[in-house]
């Protein structure tokens, strides 16, 4: 092979590599947010599973209208603010809503901007504003004491919940199937690209945990096919006390269902320790 041929081949390889890097950089919003998967349309309501609910419209500080549901629980133990993952909408979370209701919790669940029937376009800063709008609704309009609110985030929602916990004083925080940060996840998915330099998003839950003082439950499955189990372990290691770890079974989207009664029992113990009474310190849960 001649020198010129070798140079030409290397140039093509470099061009392809740079094109892939540019694609990843430009397409990050579509790689991170999936509001249309499996669809924007709401497919059901809590009434479909026998739960009373109220349709709620939240308004963010930048004027975006968000669609939400409030599922009341008379004389319940507290209220859970549900921050869902990066795909689908609130109507795809009915199994979780039923479970939390059975645990004696009222629930507020919202769709981020650009999801479901909410206005706007998804962004990292926008999702943080969305979560704060939900918090202010619970504190201001529902008159719920901050210490009676549990922040729950699943997958992407865990990073949003962690950020909200740095700006508020919730009674507890639950992070389920969470990643440590977007750059960490990107490095796992694209180890051959300089993704830490290319990343336009952070969602740095591990960094947020350094300033979170409320009781924490981290839940993750070794069988998670999307977010490696090590992310949950690292989050737990970086968190302050009091903290607990729940090992799930099953995949990323069905771990709480596959774990079944063990999941419900673990949440019941966590809520009893930190919402119903005094904290008892760190407990490592393995279900």
C-alpha positions, 0 to 999 in steps of 0.5 A: 500500500502506498503512503498516499493510499494510507493517508487517504484511508486514515483521512476517511476514518478520521472523517467518519469519526468526526461525523459520528462525534458531531452527530452525537453532539447535535442529536443529544436532545433526541438521544436523551428525551423520548416524549413520543415513546410509546406516544404522547397521547394519554392512554388511561387515567388513575380512574382506570385502576379505581383511584380517585384523582384530580387533573392539575395544571402546573405553571412553571416560573418561565410560564410553561403549563404542565399536565399533572394528576393528584391522587389524594389519600385521606389521612395518609402518611404523606405525599409522594412527588413522582418524577418519571423517566425519559420516555412515555408520560404519566399514563404509563405509570399506573402500576406505580400509582397503585402501589404508592396508594397502597402504601398510604401515600397521596401522589402528585405525578407530572409530565415534564415540558414536551411530554404528554399534554404539557407544553414546551420543549424538554431541556435539563434546566426546564425539567428542574423548573418543572419539578420545582413547580410541582413542589411549590404546588404541594407547599403553596396550594395543597399546604403540605408540610415539606417534611411530609413530602417524599421525592421519588425519581425513577431513571432520569427522574432520579436525577431531577429529584436529586437536584430538587432535593438540593433546593428544598427540604423533603422528608425523604428521597427515593432514587430508583434505577438512576444513573450517576450523570449523563457524561458517565452514561454516555461514556458507558454507551460510547467509550470510543468517543470523547463524550465527556467533552461533547456532553451538553447535559449533566444531570449529575446526581452523584454531585447533587448527593453531596449536599442532600441531607434528607433520608435516602433510599437507592434502588437498583437491579443487577439485571438492569439492561440500560443503566448498570448496577454500578451506577446505583452502587456509586450513588449510594457510596457518595450519599450521606447518612441516613441512607439505605440500599434496595437491590431489585430484580428484573430489568430497567423498566420492570424491576419494581414489578419483578421484585414484587412484595419485596419492593413494597415491603422495603418501601414500607420499612423506609417510610416507617423509619423516616416518614412515620417516626424517627430515623434509625440510621443506615440499613442495607436492604437486599431483597 
